[in-house]
Amino acid sequence: MRAQALHRPVLASVSLPASQCWVPVAAFAAGRRLGAFRTMWARPSEGFALVGLGTAHTISVRSHHPFQRAREECLCLFDGAVLQGPEARGVGPLLLGGFRFDTAAPRSALWAAFPDGLLVLPRFLLTSKGEERWITANVLMDPQSEPGATAQRIAEEARSLGMLTLPEGEPPPVLQQEEHPQRPEWFRWVGEALQAIEADELTKVVLARTMGLSAQGGFSPEALLRRLTTAYPKCSIFAIDTGSSCFLGATPEALAYLEKGTITLSCLAGTAPRGTTPQEDDALGAALLSSPKELREHAYVVDAVLDRLNGFSQDLRWNSTPEVVRLANIQHLATFFKGCLKEPHHILQIIESLHPTPAVGGVPTQGALEAIRRLEGDRGWYGGPVGWLDQAGDGEFNVAIRSALVTDDKATLFAGSGIVQGSDAGQEFQETQLKFRSLLRVFQEG
């Protein structure tokens, strides 16, 4: 056995076609039976979903260099691994998780369950790709492990999972708590940011607000995910449930998608509401495309992404004029990038270079981060990278926006707005309210 030969634990992973059809959110709910860590990543419009149940191995990082540390541990985990299954994207031993927005920020008790970086190899990974369904079982075999007994134990665990039926029902009554900062303090924050911009200390900074909710009887992450999947099928739906807290959301912004040397990503900056009629919708989109302030905010993000990607990629292509991307109640200016890597790179190396983009941080990066720390404190994982990666170093991570942290009967929602020259504090306040509504609807609607 390889573990005995190497005198250390070795990953064994087996992927097989699933014998039953399953719904991603129902599979996520089944993870409750393991009483352990569970994750979900889905792009509903593409029929792609990953659900991780239980824990075979955890990479938990507390470091000012979490991407480097996590990558080193990933390489160690996969070194010498015994893998059985197809060479297909999204199938096999995948690590799912994410990273904190700013490791230098003071820590908040709200995010106690989420370290600087957390990637988990699930005990069981369920993969949905169109009509295909796969189940992957992962286990670390140490030199003393008995393969036959281990295989029998894993088979019994897999049979015990089953798929839960999700009750429809009405959501519990939601009580809205105090927002932070409220309007007067927000005006002060924006005023400070504009003064720094006027003094050429900053060019852009993204400031974020929080909204607290409570529900008698508690929130159901499964119900929230089901509503997110229905409401935002073109977004990436994610959930990271540590057992004590669940961070979930529907993010439209791809930080990095890497497959066999090809990288794609998007940047969103510049926001407008949706109209109540097609004509009003078109007018709002046209105004967004012609707004000097919104175009300037968007250009800062595009320039930064191009600068950082040029070190990795060649034949880089992007739309030179922003497009309007429309979601359920909001529309954004968007630029999409695609290129080929000059040489092999792990996705965590690329993310380390890209994060944070000016879409969630600012320009210059360090000055913006200092301003965010001073005004907001700890954002936790809001605005950080969330996603998954495989043994080849490929994978995908999105920016954790349109997100909420749920703990029993409490939920904290997050919404940010980019401050540049010409920003109006009242309009930026309304933008955060618009973004809050994207999530409020899934907390309040059945």
N, C-alpha and C positions, 0 to 999 in steps of 0.2 A: 504494500500500500504506500502511496506517495508520501503521506504524512509521516509514516515510520521512516521512510528513506531520508526525508528532509529534516526529521527531528523537530517539526513544528506543525501547527495547525494548517490545514489546506482546505480551500473552498471546494466543495462539490456541489454542482448545480445541474439539475435535470429539467428539461422543458418538454412537455407533451401536449398534444392537442387536447383541449378540454372536452369532456364528454357531454356537457350541458351548456346551453346558451344562458348567459347571465347578463344582468343589467349592472353597469358600473356602480351606481349608488347603492344598489342592493348588496353587491359584493362588499362595498365599504362598510355597510351596516353589519354584515356577517363578521367583520373583524372584531366586533364587541365580544364575541364568544372566546376570542383569544385573550381578551383583557390586556391588550398590549398596543404598542405603536401601530398606527395605520396611516396610509397615505393614499391620495388619489390625484391623478393628473389626466385630464380629458380635453379633447377638442371635438365636441359633439358633432359639428357640421362635417367633420372628416371621418366620423366613425372610429376614432382612435381613443383608447383609454387604457390607463394603467392603474391598477389597484394593488397596493402593497399591504399585506396582513402579517402581523407579528414581526419578530426581529431575529435575523440570523447573525447580523454583525452591525455595530454602530460606530460611525466615525463622528465623534463629538469634539469640536475644536473650540478652545478659548485662547485666542491669539490675535495680535494685530495683523497677522498675515494668514488669515484663515484659508484662503484659496490654495496657497502653496502647501500648507500643512495638510489640508484635505487631499490634495492631489498626491502627495507622497504616500499617504495612508491608502489611497485607492490603488496605487501601483503595487504596494506590498500585498494588499488583499488579493489581487488578481494574479500575482506571481505564482506560477505553479498550479493554478486552479485546474480542476478536472471538470470539463464542461460537456454536456450531452444535450443536443438539440439543434434546431436549425440556425443558420447564420442569417437572422432576420432582425431588422430594426425593431426595438421595443420588446424583443423576446429574449429571455435569458437572465443572467444575474445583473440586475440594474440597481443602482443606488438612487434613492429619491430623497429630496429634502431641500435645504436652502441655507441662506446666509443673512446675517444681520446687516442692516443698512450701513452702520458706522461703528466700527469696533472701538473707536476712541471716545465715544459718547458716554456720559455717566449712565450706569445701569439702572433700569427701572424694575421694581418688583413685578409690574405687570407682565414682563417678559421673562420671568424667572425660569420657565420651562424651556426656553429657546436660547441656546448658546450662540457664540459667534458664527459657528458653522455646524450643521447637522446633516449628515447623509446616512441613510439607513438602508442596508441590504435586507429586504423583507424575507421572512421565512417562506412566505408564498407570494408570488407575483402573478396576478391575473392580467392578461393582455387581450385587448379587443382591437382587431384591425379589420374593419368592414364586417364581412361574414365570418372571419376567422376568430377563434377563441383559443388561447394557450394558457397553460398553468405551468409555472416554474417553481420548483422546490429548491431551496438553498440551505446548506448546512456547512458549518466549519467542522471538519473532522480532525481531531487531535490524534497523536500517535497511538493512544490507548483505545480509540473508538472501535467498536465492533460494527462493521458495515451492515451486516444483516439486521441487527437489532435497531440500528439507526434508521434504516430504510423502512422497517415495519412501523416504528414510532411516527415517522413523518407521514406515512400512508394513513395511519389512524387519525392523525390531526387533520389531514386534508378531508377525510370522509366526514369528520365532525363539523366542518365548517357549514356546509349547506349554503343556501341563499335565503336571506330573510325577505319576507314580504313587507314592503313599506306601507304603513297605514297612511291614507290620504288625510282625512281630518282637517280641522281648522287649526291654524297656528295659535299659540297662546297670545293673549293680549300683551302688546309691547308698550312699555312706558319709556318715553324719551327722557333722558337725563340731561344735565347741563352740558352744553358744548364748550370746548376749550380750544383756543381762546374765544371769548365772546367778542362781540363787535367792537367795543372800545379798545380792548387790548389788541385785537387784530389790526386795527387802524394804527396803533403804536408800532406793532411789528413791521407793517408795510412801510410806515414812515421811516423807521430806522434803515430798512433795506434800501429805500429810495435815496436816503442821504448817503449811504455807502456807495450807491451807483453814481450819484452826482459827484462824489469825491474820487471817482475812478478806482475805488477799492474793490468793487464788484461790477460785473456786467449783468449777471442774472443770479437769482437765488430762488429756489422752490421752497415755499413755506407750507406747512401742513397743519390741519386742524383735526381734532378728534370729536366724536359724538358717542356718548355712552347710552346704552340701552339696557333695560332689565325686563325679564319676563317671569311671571309667576309660574312655577313648575319647570322652568329651565328651557333653554334652546336646544333644538335637535339639529346637530350638524348634518345628519342625513337629509332631513327635510329642507334645510337651507341649500344643500348641494343639489337636490332635485330641482328646486326652483331656479337656482343659478344656471343649471344645464338647460332648462327650458327657456329662460329669459335671454341668455347670452350664448347661443350655440356657436357663434363664430369666435368667441374668446377661448382662452385656455382656462379651464376650471381646475382649481387646485385645492387641496386640503392636506394639512399636516397636523395630525392629532397625536399629541404626546401622551394622552391619557388624562392629563389634568387640564389641558387647554388645546383648542383647535384653531389654527390659523387657516383661513379659507378666503377664496375670492374668485373673481372672473376677470383675468387680466387680458387686455387687448395688445399689450406691447411685448414683442419678442426681443429679448436681450441678445440671445445667440442660439442658432439652430445649426448644429454641425453634423454632417453626414459624409463620410468618405472624402474628406478634404474640401468639401463645399460648405461655405458658411452663408447663412441668410439671417437677416434681422430687420426690425422695423424701429422707427422712432416716432413717437407721437408727442406733439407740443403745439399748442394753439387749440382753443376750445370754444364751442358754441352750443347752444341748446338745439334740440330738434323742433321743427315747426309742427303746428297742429294740422296743416294742410300741405300737400305736395308743393304748392307754390311758395308757401312760407318757408318750408324746409329748404327749397332751392335758394331762396333769397338769403337765408341765414348762412348757407354754405358758401354762396358767392361772396358775401360780406367777409367771411372768414378768410377766403382766398385773397381778398384785396386789402385786408387790414395791415397797415405797416407794422403796428405793434405785434400782432400775432405772427406775421411772417418773420419779423426780427427774432422773436422768441424761438421760433422753429429753426431758424438758420443757425443759431448758436448750438443747438443739438446736432444738426447735420454736420457742421464743421468739426465738432469734437469727435463724432463717430468716425468720420473720414480720416481724421488725423491719427486716431488710435488703430483703426483697421489697416491702414497703409503699411504698418509694420508686420502684419501677418499675411495679408492677402495680395493677390495679383488679379488682373482682369476684373477689378471691382466695378460693378455697375449699380446705378441707382437712378431713380426718377428725379431729374433736375428741377422739376416743378412739383411742389407738394400736392398730394391728392387729399380729398376729403373722405374720411372713413366714418360711416354712420353706424352708431350703436343704438340701443333701444331708446334712450332719452338724451343722447349727447352725440356730438360729432367733433372730430379732431382733424387737424392737419397731419398728414402722415408721409413719411419717406421710407422706401423699402430698399434694402441693400442686398447684393448677392456677389460673391467672389470665390476664388479658389485660393487655398492656403499655399504660400510659397514653399513651406516644408511642414511636416507633420507637427501638430500641436494638440495638446489636451484641451478639452473645452474649458476647463477651469483656468487655464492660462489666458484664454481669450476673455473670459468673464472678468478676471482680475484686471485686465487692461481696460475693459469697457466700463466697469462699474465704479462710481455712479456716473451715468451720463448726465448732461445738463437738463434732461427731461425730469429728473427727480432730485438732482443736486444743485448745480449752478456753475457759473463761470466767474473767476477761476475756481477750480474744484475745491482746493483747500480753504480758500476764503469763504466760499459758500458753506462748506461743512462746519466751519467755526461759527458762522452766524446761526446755522440750524441748531447746533449744540447749545449756544447761548440762549436762544429764544425758545426752542421746543424741548430740549433735553434729549431723551432717548426715544427714537422712533421704533426701536426693536427691529422686527423683520419687515415692517412696512417700507416699500420702496427698494427692498433688497432683492437678490436673485433667488427664484424658486424654480425647481424643475427636476431633471433626472439625467443620469449618464450611464454608459455601459463600459464593458471591459476594454473596448478599443479607445476610450476617451471621447467618443461621440456622445451626442445627447442634445437636450434643449433646455434652456432656462429663459424664463420671462421675468419682467419687472413686477414685483408684488404690489400692484396698485389695484384699486377697486376691491379692497380687502377689509377683513374684520378679524379680530381676535375674540374667540368665544370661550368663556369659562363658566360652566354651569348655567346660572340664570343671569349672567352679565355678558355684554358684548360691547366691544369698542370698535367703532368704525373710523376709517381714515380717509382724508381727502386733501389734496394739495393743489397749489396754484403757483405758476411761475411769475416772479416779479422782475420786470425789466423797466427800462426807461419808458415813461409814458403810462405805466400801470396806474390804475385807479383802485384804491383800497376797497371801495364799495363794490365795484364790479368783480374784483378778485374774491371778495367774500361770497358773492352770489355764485361764482364758479364753484367754490367748495360746496355750497348748498346743493348745486346741481349734481355734483359727483356723489354727495351723500345719498341723494335720491336713488342713484343706481343700485345701491345696496339696500336702502330702506325698504324698497318694494319687495325684496325677497324675505325680509324679516317680518313684514306686515301682511303680505298677501298669502292666501291659501292656494 
